[in-house]
Amino acid sequence: MLFDTHAHYDDDWFDADRDQLLSSMPEHNVGLILNPGCTVKTSETAIHLAEQYEFMYAAVGIHPEYSMGVTQAEIDQIRSLSEHPKVKAIGEIGLDYYWEKRSPETTPPREKQKELLRIQLELAREVGLPVIIHDRDAHEDCFNIVKEYTDICGVYHCYSGSLEMAREIIKLGWYISFTGVITYGRAKKARHIIENLPMDRIMIETDSPYLTPEPERLQKKRVRNSSLFVHRVAERIAEWKNMTVEEVERITMDNGKRFFSID
């Protein structure tokens, strides 16, 4: 079965059919789902969903997009939420420089993002949980910070860096996760990276409801992504690694369960 290690079922796009969709996952070969939070509120929702569905787990954290104005009370709330038995990581946390040129007036300054990242890495160290890293157009700064925390394990979700950096991340004992972006026609760099990474450090995800894979993405009507399509990621990795899809499913399931300490 498949483990979608990063999906946002707290998103409004699922409001109309969330229960129906999630209830159908086991019959579609999806055995586990991890829902990370991006704010205190969505972290709470992630836990609520994990309580409802045996196969779902949660992560709690504050996304770099919300770095401005984060209070100590909110950090304390994340710490408290992390004690829930179905919370398996702090995340998603990290750095995001993508919007600096597109909407600079609403993008948190880099120093604010770095400050929040360090606060949450220290929180992960304190509570003994791994971290889920969001790194968008901030590769050097993000890696320079995370490598300061040699006693923490983490995963770079929706990886978009270089092969060289991926190798350095793996040297830290960390993991790399890939989304449906690797099914896109321009994914030549991703292929080169995946072909050269050890399978025991690779996880798969959808980042639902975003990043719908091909061929669903190519339909005329916009298709919402969900864990129903995580098999597309496994299939593409199997193709590039010259493995069976079943082998990729099994290995990435084992990797995810090991990383998130799921029995």
Secondary structure by P-SEA (a helix, b strand, c coil): cccccccccccccccccaaaaaaacccccccbbbbbbccaaaaaaaaaaaaacccccbbbbbcccccccccaaaaaaaaaaaacccccccccbbbbcccccccccccccaaaaaaaaaaaaaaaaaabbbbbbbbcccaaaaaaaaaaaccbbbbbccccccaaaaaaaaaacbbbbbccccccccaaaaaaaaaacccccbbbbccccccccccccccccbbbbccccaaaaaaaaaaaacccaaaaaaaaaaaaaaaaccc
